Amino acid sequence: MGSGSANRPFTGRRFAPRLLLAVPITVLGATQAGKPPSNNPVADVLRQRLGEMRSVGRAETERSELSARAALPILYEKGAYQPFWSPTRLETLQALLRESAQDGLRPEDYHAAELASLAPKLADPGTDPQTRARIDLIATDAFYLLLYHLYLGKVDPKTLNANWNFEPRPVGNQGGIPFVLDALTSGRLREAVERVRPDYWWYKNARAALAEYRGLAERGGWETIPAGPTLKPGMKGLRVVALRRRLAVTGELPGPQIDSETFDEPLAAAVREFQKRHRLLADGVVAAGTLAELNVPAEKRVLQIRINLERARWVLGELTDVPLVIVDVAGFEVAYRRDGQVIWKSKVQIGKPYRQTPIFKSKIDQVVFNPTWTVPPGILAKDVLPAAKRDPSYFQRKGFDLFDRTGRKVDPSTVHWAVQTAARFPYTVVQPPGPDNSLGSVKILFPNPYFVYLHDTPHKEHFQETARAFSSGCMRVERPLELAELVLNDSTTWNAQSIARVIQAGQTQTVRLKQPVTVLIMYWTIDPTVAGQTVFKRDPYDRDPPLEKALDAPIPFQAGNSPR
């Protein structure tokens, strides 16, 4: 978790995210057999136990297994096999393990219960060396693993998305050993934990939100509002009282008259505020969608925040001060970020749940004005070929052109559509530029294996919806020409006026960026705002449940390997 410098955490060349616990044991050099005994019997036991760990490839405690099986021998060898833990340091560690829950982690993943039962023995002068050595190993393992999870996350994102290509935070070329060893030998345990935790306002606000909603849950959360007709201003009844009480708990409805049965304007304003915080249509009316969000239990919101804290540990290292285009898939938004600040935002439409927009990282390298649209293989198989088989006039209605493998234009009416298959389709389907082109007036390209990009759309009406999952995977941008101007970053040649002239001319023109711009396609189901409010979003692709399961699962162990 560090570079060659013991006082600089986690710097140096970048490692794959799951190598942190897998430092090659071969750096230990020769076998420890034949080493003379030390003057410390605990050190002798540690040397013996670590030698056994190297031979067997695993080490069990009474209640679990040690995780940092590759790193532990190195740490202790560099520390001359002296024990790291005193009763005072162990007390500090136990506090840090309890506090890991404030980051959405689980103290039980770090031997918390076992260390609690063993702590009195470490303070007892009569405790035998074998027990002291066991306590030392368990405590070091817990500390190393806690630092690792805070720095890179508990869950390997590749286990949930095999094509994950975001860069992990930088890890030193010695796997963090110097940084961890410095913390262990100096006793600066809390300082080490604070330094590995993401130092970013988003993460700090999400931790505060977690504490807030945990407190709400511990106080009983909120009552469920009974099902019934849509609640509107002017209505009266006990369901209105339930609505008032619900909104009072989360602060949207301050002040008296919590038990009033009348749906008045202050209550409608509170409903609108709730709807804004949950990315719903802010109309002040409690229909089925708003009611469902109101009735999500506080415990579920706690879990939602924990899930996104884990996502933050995966990707916040990507948020540098260089220009970035960030697509928030679950939030249906795209933003342009420069010098660490968001300077532009727009709505986007994303892929339908069965044609999901992929989550990945790339670099925008070109912008195409008045683009043609070459139908990609997936859409060809699922949409175009079935439609052409049903309706011979489909190509004419859509304005599609058909080209054979030599580039010769083919009359669609001459094709025997009934026998065509996507696997052996001998043609390319192209939609020429124009007002009906599926890509609109501009597309913004970045290399990727999914055939997706940012683009304009003729379907502007969908931007009025709050849940905008309408595309076949690409991201349709509400104000795409503004984004094109930003990424081109050449106000002399490519400003709003010159872009408008190119669009009006109607000819396809490709412009390569002088400096490619990183694009991050991300997935967040909460937003802790700068103002301290927490926005809760729906989970359009059901990505939260698999991460929840992995986050709350016991750490997997495989004999002879580090977990992951």
C-alpha positions in Angstrom: 0.0 0.0 0.0 2.9 2.4 -0.4 5.9 3.4 -2.4 9.4 2.9 -1.2 8.9 5.8 1.2 7.4 4.7 4.5 5.7 8.0 5.2 4.0 8.4 1.8 0.9 6.1 1.6 -0.1 4.3 -1.5 2.1 6.1 -4.1 4.1 4.7 -6.9 3.2 2.8 -10.1 -0.3 1.5 -10.4 -1.2 -2.1 -9.6 -4.2 -4.1 -10.6 -6.6 -3.6 -7.7 -6.5 -7.1 -6.2 -2.7 -7.5 -6.0 -2.5 -5.7 -2.7 -2.7 -8.8 -0.6 -0.7 -10.9 -3.1 2.8 -9.6 -2.6 5.1 -12.4 -3.7 6.4 -14.3 -0.8 9.6 -15.1 -2.6 11.0 -11.7 -1.6 11.5 -13.3 1.9 14.5 -15.1 0.5 15.9 -18.2 2.1 13.8 -20.4 4.4 13.7 -19.5 8.0 14.7 -23.0 9.1 18.0 -23.0 11.1 17.6 -19.5 12.3 18.9 -19.0 15.8 16.3 -18.3 18.5 15.8 -14.7 19.6 15.7 -13.3 23.1 11.9 -12.9 22.7 9.9 -16.1 23.0 7.0 -14.4 21.2 9.2 -13.5 18.3 10.3 -17.1 18.1 6.7 -18.3 17.9 5.9 -15.7 15.3 8.9 -16.9 13.2 7.7 -20.5 13.4 4.0 -19.7 12.7 4.9 -17.6 9.7 7.2 -20.3 8.4 4.3 -22.8 8.6 2.1 -20.3 6.8 4.5 -20.1 3.9 4.6 -23.9 3.7 0.9 -24.6 4.0 -0.4 -21.4 2.2 -3.0 -20.7 4.9 -3.3 -19.9 8.5 -6.4 -20.5 10.7 -7.4 -18.7 13.9 -9.9 -20.2 16.3 -12.8 -18.4 14.5 -11.6 -17.6 11.0 -8.6 -17.5 8.6 -5.9 -14.9 8.1 -6.4 -12.9 4.9 -3.0 -11.2 4.3 -1.2 -14.5 4.0 1.4 -13.1 1.5 2.0 -9.8 3.3 2.2 -11.0 6.9 5.5 -12.9 6.5 7.1 -9.8 4.8 5.9 -7.4 7.5 7.2 -9.5 10.3 10.5 -10.3 8.6 11.1 -6.6 8.1 10.2 -6.1 11.7 12.7 -8.7 12.9 9.7 -10.9 14.0 9.1 -8.6 17.0 5.4 -8.3 18.1 3.7 -5.2 16.9 0.8 -5.0 19.4 0.6 -3.8 22.9 -2.7 -3.6 24.9 -2.9 0.2 24.2 -2.4 -0.3 20.4 -4.9 -3.2 20.4 -7.4 -0.9 22.1 -6.9 1.7 19.3 -7.3 -1.0 16.6 -10.5 -2.3 18.2 -11.9 1.3 18.1 -10.9 1.6 14.4 -12.6 -1.7 13.6 -15.8 -0.6 15.2 -15.6 2.7 13.3 -15.2 0.9 10.0 -19.0 0.6 10.1 -19.0 4.4 9.5 -17.6 3.6 6.1 -20.2 1.0 5.3 -17.8 -1.8 6.1 -18.4 -4.7 8.5 -16.3 -4.9 11.7 -16.8 -8.7 11.7 -14.7 -8.9 8.5 -11.7 -7.9 10.6 -11.7 -10.4 13.4 -13.4 -7.9 15.7 -15.2 -10.4 17.9 -12.1 -12.7 18.2 -9.9 -9.7 19.1 -12.4 -8.6 21.7 -12.2 -11.9 23.4 -8.4 -12.1 23.2 -7.7 -8.5 24.3 -7.7 -9.3 28.1 -5.1 -12.0 27.5 -2.7 -9.6 25.8 -2.9 -7.4 28.9 -2.3 -10.4 31.2 1.5 -10.7 32.0 1.0 -14.5 32.5 -0.3 -15.2 29.0 1.9 -17.7 27.1 4.0 -16.8 24.0 1.8 -18.9 21.7 -1.3 -17.0 22.6 0.5 -13.6 22.4 1.8 -14.5 18.9 -1.6 -15.6 17.8 -3.1 -12.3 19.0 -0.4 -10.4 17.2 -1.0 -12.1 13.9 -4.7 -11.7 14.0 -4.4 -8.0 14.9 -1.9 -7.3 12.1 -4.1 -9.2 9.6 -7.1 -7.1 10.7 -5.2 -3.8 10.4 -3.8 -4.7 6.9 -7.2 -5.8 5.6 -8.9 -2.7 6.9 -6.4 -0.4 5.2 -6.8 -2.4 2.0 -10.6 -2.2 2.0 -10.7 1.5 2.8 -8.3 2.2 0.0 -9.5 -0.1 -2.8 -12.8 -1.5 -1.6 -13.8 -4.9 -0.2 -15.5 -6.2 -3.4 -13.5 -6.7 -6.6 -15.5 -4.9 -9.2 -14.4 -7.4 -11.8 -16.4 -10.1 -10.0 -19.5 -8.1 -10.9 -18.4 -6.8 -14.2 -15.8 -8.8 -16.1 -15.1 -5.9 -18.4 -14.4 -3.4 -15.7 -11.6 -1.2 -16.9 -11.4 1.7 -14.4 -7.9 2.4 -12.9 -7.5 1.5 -9.3 -6.0 4.0 -6.9 -2.2 4.0 -7.1 -0.5 1.3 -5.1 3.2 1.2 -4.5 5.4 -1.4 -6.1 5.9 -3.1 -2.8 2.2 -3.7 -2.2 2.0 -1.1 0.6 4.4 -2.9 2.9 6.5 0.2 3.8 3.4 2.2 4.6 1.8 -0.5 6.7 5.1 -1.3 8.4 5.6 2.3 9.3 2.2 2.6 10.9 2.7 -0.6 12.8 6.1 0.2 14.2 5.3 3.9 14.9 1.9 3.2 16.4 0.3 5.8 14.1 -2.7 3.5 13.4 -5.4 6.1 13.3 -3.4 8.4 11.1 -2.8 5.5 8.6 -6.6 4.8 8.4 -7.4 8.4 7.8 -4.8 8.7 5.1 -6.1 5.7 3.1 -9.7 6.7 3.3 -10.8 8.6 0.1 -10.2 12.3 0.8 -13.0 13.7 -1.4 -16.0 15.7 -0.4 -18.4 13.2 -2.0 -17.1 10.4 0.3 -17.2 12.6 3.4 -20.8 13.6 2.7 -21.8 10.0 2.0 -20.3 9.0 5.4 -22.3 11.8 7.0 -25.4 10.6 5.2 -24.8 7.0 6.4 -24.6 8.2 10.0 -27.8 10.3 9.6 -29.8 7.5 8.1 -28.4 4.9 10.6 -29.6 7.2 13.3 -33.1 7.4 11.7 -33.2 3.6 11.4 -32.2 3.1 15.1 -34.9 5.5 16.2 -37.5 3.4 14.3 -37.3 5.0 10.9 -40.7 6.0 9.6 -44.2 4.4 9.3 -45.5 3.1 6.1 -48.1 5.2 4.4 -51.1 2.9 3.6 -52.0 2.3 0.0 -54.9 4.1 -1.5 -55.9 6.8 -4.0 -53.5 9.4 -5.2 -53.0 12.0 -2.5 -53.5 15.6 -3.8 -53.9 19.1 -2.4 -57.3 19.6 -0.9 -57.7 16.0 0.3 -58.3 15.0 3.9 -57.9 11.9 6.0 -55.6 9.8 8.1 -53.4 8.9 5.1 -52.6 12.7 4.9 -51.5 12.5 8.6 -49.3 9.5 7.8 -47.8 11.5 4.9 -47.1 14.5 7.2 -45.4 12.3 9.8 -43.3 10.6 7.1 -42.0 13.8 5.7 -41.3 15.3 9.1 -38.9 12.4 9.9 -36.6 13.3 7.0 -37.0 17.0 7.3 -39.0 17.9 4.2 -41.9 19.1 6.4 -40.7 21.2 9.3 -42.9 23.0 11.8 -46.2 22.3 13.6 -49.5 20.8 12.4 -47.9 17.3 11.9 -51.2 15.7 12.8 -53.4 17.8 10.5 -55.6 15.8 8.2 -55.6 18.5 5.4 -53.4 18.3 2.4 -52.5 22.0 2.2 -49.9 23.9 0.1 -47.1 23.6 2.7 -47.5 19.8 2.5 -47.5 19.9 -1.3 -44.2 21.9 -1.1 -42.8 19.3 1.2 -43.8 16.6 -1.3 -42.2 18.4 -4.1 -39.0 18.7 -2.1 -39.1 15.0 -1.4 -39.7 14.3 -5.1 -36.7 16.4 -6.1 -34.4 14.5 -3.7 -35.6 11.2 -5.2 -35.4 12.2 -8.9 -39.2 12.0 -9.3 -41.5 14.4 -11.2 -41.9 17.2 -8.7 -45.6 17.8 -9.0 -46.6 17.8 -5.3 -48.9 14.8 -5.8 -48.4 11.4 -4.2 -49.1 8.9 -6.9 -47.9 5.3 -6.9 -44.2 6.1 -7.8 -43.8 8.7 -5.0 -45.7 6.5 -2.5 -43.3 3.7 -3.3 -40.2 5.9 -2.6 -41.8 7.3 0.6 -42.3 3.7 1.9 -38.7 2.5 1.3 -37.6 1.7 4.8 -34.8 3.6 6.5 -32.7 0.4 6.7 -32.9 0.1 2.9 -31.6 3.7 2.6 -28.7 2.8 4.9 -27.8 -0.1 2.7 -28.1 2.1 -0.5 -25.6 4.5 1.0 -23.2 1.6 2.0 -23.3 0.2 -1.5 -22.4 3.6 -3.0 -19.6 4.1 -0.6 -18.1 0.9 -1.9 -18.5 2.2 -5.5 -16.7 5.4 -4.4 -13.7 3.4 -3.1 -13.4 1.8 -6.5 -13.5 5.0 -8.7 -12.9 8.3 -6.8 -9.3 8.1 -7.7 -10.4 8.8 -11.3 -11.7 12.2 -10.5 -8.6 14.2 -11.3 -8.4 17.9 -12.3 -8.0 17.1 -16.0 -11.1 17.6 -18.2 -13.5 14.7 -17.7 -16.9 13.8 -19.2 -18.8 11.9 -16.6 -22.0 10.0 -17.4 -24.2 9.1 -14.4 -26.2 6.2 -15.8 -28.6 5.8 -12.9 -29.0 9.5 -12.7 -29.7 10.0 -16.4 -27.2 12.8 -16.6 -23.9 13.8 -18.2 -21.5 16.4 -16.9 -18.3 18.1 -18.1 -15.7 18.6 -15.3 -12.7 20.8 -15.5 -10.2 21.9 -12.8 -12.1 19.7 -10.4 -15.4 21.5 -10.9 -18.6 20.6 -12.8 -19.1 23.4 -15.3 -21.8 21.9 -17.5 -24.6 19.3 -17.1 -27.3 17.8 -19.4 -29.9 15.2 -19.3 -29.2 11.9 -21.1 -31.3 8.9 -22.2 -29.7 5.6 -21.4 -30.2 2.0 -22.6 -33.3 0.1 -21.8 -32.9 -2.5 -19.0 -32.6 -5.3 -21.5 -30.0 -3.3 -23.5 -28.1 -1.7 -20.8 -25.6 1.1 -21.2 -22.2 -0.5 -20.2 -20.1 0.9 -17.4 -16.5 1.6 -18.5 -13.8 4.2 -19.1 -12.5 5.5 -22.4 -11.2 8.7 -24.1 -13.2 10.8 -26.5 -11.1 11.2 -29.6 -13.4 12.6 -32.3 -16.7 14.4 -32.9 -18.8 13.8 -36.1 -21.3 16.4 -37.3 -24.2 15.4 -39.4 -23.3 11.7 -38.9 -24.5 8.7 -40.8 -25.6 5.8 -38.6 -24.3 2.4 -39.4 -26.6 -0.1 -37.7 -24.6 -2.1 -35.2 -24.9 -5.9 -35.1 -27.1 -6.1 -32.0 -29.7 -3.7 -33.3 -29.5 -5.3 -36.7 -30.3 -8.7 -35.2 -33.0 -7.6 -32.7 -34.7 -4.8 -34.6 -33.9 -4.2 -38.2 -34.0 -7.7 -39.7 -37.3 -8.7 -37.9 -38.9 -5.5 -39.0 -37.7 -5.9 -42.6 -39.1 -9.4 -42.7 -42.5 -8.2 -41.4 -42.7 -5.1 -43.6 -41.0 -4.8 -47.1 -41.3 -1.0 -47.0 -39.4 -0.8 -43.7 -36.2 0.5 -45.3 -38.0 3.1 -47.3 -39.9 4.4 -44.2 -36.8 4.6 -42.1 -34.7 6.1 -44.8 -32.1 3.3 -44.5 -29.6 2.6 -47.3 -28.3 -0.9 -48.0 -24.7 -1.6 -49.2 -23.1 -4.9 -50.2 -19.6 -5.9 -49.3 -18.1 -4.0 -52.3 -19.8 -0.7 -51.1 -22.4 -0.9 -53.9 -25.8 0.5 -53.0 -28.5 -2.2 -53.1 -32.3 -1.9 -53.6 -33.9 -3.4 -50.5 -36.8 -4.6 -52.5 -34.5 -7.0 -54.4 -33.4 -8.8 -51.2 -35.1 -12.0 -50.1 -35.6 -11.0 -46.5 -37.2 -14.2 -45.3 -33.9 -16.1 -45.6 -31.6 -13.5 -44.1 -29.9 -14.0 -40.7 -27.8 -11.7 -38.6 -24.9 -14.1 -38.5 -24.6 -14.2 -42.3 -26.1 -10.9 -43.4 -24.1 -9.8 -46.4 -25.0 -6.1 -46.3 -24.4 -3.0 -44.3 -27.3 -0.9 -43.2 -26.7 2.9 -43.1 -29.0 5.8 -42.3 -27.8 9.0 -44.0 -27.7 12.4 -42.3 -30.9 14.3 -41.8 -33.5 15.3 -39.3 -34.7 11.7 -38.8 -31.2 10.2 -38.3 -31.1 8.2 -35.1 -27.9 10.0 -34.1 -29.3 13.5 -34.7 -26.8 16.2 -35.7 -23.7 15.0 -33.8 -22.1 12.0 -32.3 -19.2 12.0 -29.9 -16.9 9.0 -30.2 -14.6 7.1 -27.9 -13.1 3.6 -28.5 -15.0 0.8 -26.9 -16.1 -2.8 -27.8 -19.8 -2.1 -27.1 -20.5 0.2 -30.2 -21.9 2.9 -27.9 -21.2 6.6 -27.8 -22.8 10.0 -26.9 -25.0 11.5 -29.5 -28.0 13.7 -30.4 -31.4 12.3 -31.0 -34.6 13.2 -32.8 -36.6 11.8 -29.8 -36.4 15.0 -27.7 -39.8 14.2 -26.1 -38.2 11.6 -23.9 -36.1 14.1 -22.0 -39.2 15.2 -20.2 -39.4 11.9 -18.5 -37.7 11.4 -15.1 -36.7 7.8 -15.9 -35.0 8.0 -19.3 -34.1 4.4 -20.3 -35.1 4.5 -23.9 -32.0 3.8 -26.1 -30.4 0.6 -27.3 -27.3 1.3 -25.2 -25.9 4.6 -26.4 -26.3 7.8 -24.4 -28.6 10.4 -26.0 -27.7 13.9 -24.9 -30.2 16.6 -24.5 -27.7 19.4 -25.4 -25.1 17.6 -27.4 -23.7 20.5 -29.4 -22.7 22.3 -26.2 -20.8 19.1 -25.2 -19.2 18.9 -28.6 -18.0 22.5 -28.2 -16.6 21.7 -24.7 -14.6 18.6 -25.7 -13.3 20.2 -28.9 -11.9 23.0 -26.7 -11.1 25.4 -29.6 -13.2 28.5 -29.3 -11.7 30.0 -32.5 -12.5 27.2 -34.9 -15.3 25.4 -33.1 -17.6 27.7 -31.3 -21.4 27.7 -31.3 -21.7 29.8 -34.5 -19.2 27.7 -36.5 -20.8 24.5 -35.3 -24.3 25.8 -36.3 -23.0 26.6 -39.8 -21.6 23.0 -40.3 -24.9 21.5 -39.1 -26.8 23.7 -41.5 -24.6 22.6 -44.4 -25.8 19.0 -43.9 -22.5 17.4 -44.9 -20.8 14.8 -42.7 -17.7 16.2 -41.1 -15.4 14.4 -38.6 -13.2 16.4 -36.3 -10.4 14.8 -34.3 -9.7 16.2 -30.9 -6.3 17.8 -30.4 -6.3 16.4 -26.9 -8.5 13.4 -26.1 -10.9 13.8 -23.2 -11.4 11.0 -20.7 -15.0 9.8 -20.4 -16.2 7.9 -17.3 -19.5 6.0 -17.6 -20.4 5.4 -14.0 -23.3 4.1 -11.9 -24.5 5.8 -8.7 -27.8 5.3 -6.9 -27.2 8.1 -4.4 -25.8 11.6 -4.6 -24.6 13.3 -1.4 -24.7 16.9 -2.5 -22.3 19.7 -1.6 -25.2 21.2 0.4 -25.4 18.1 2.6 -28.6 16.7 1.3 -28.7 13.1 0.0 -30.4 12.4 -3.3 -31.6 8.8 -3.6 -32.0 7.4 -7.1 -33.7 4.3 -8.5 -31.6 1.4 -9.6 -32.6 1.0 -13.3 -30.4 -2.0 -14.0 -30.7 -3.7 -10.6 -27.0 -3.4 -10.0 -27.4 -2.7 -6.2 -28.5 -6.2 -5.1 -25.4 -8.1 -6.4 -23.1 -5.6 -4.8 -25.1 -5.8 -1.6 -24.7 -9.5 -1.5 -20.9 -9.3 -2.2 -20.4 -6.4 0.3 -22.1 -8.4 3.1 -20.7 -11.8 2.3 -17.9 -13.2 4.4 -14.5 -12.6 2.9 -13.8 -15.6 0.6 -10.7 -17.7 1.3 -8.8 -20.0 -1.0 -6.0 -22.0 0.4 -2.6 -20.8 -0.8 -3.9 -17.6 -2.3 -4.9 -14.2 -1.0 -8.7 -13.6 -1.0 -10.2 -12.4 -4.3 
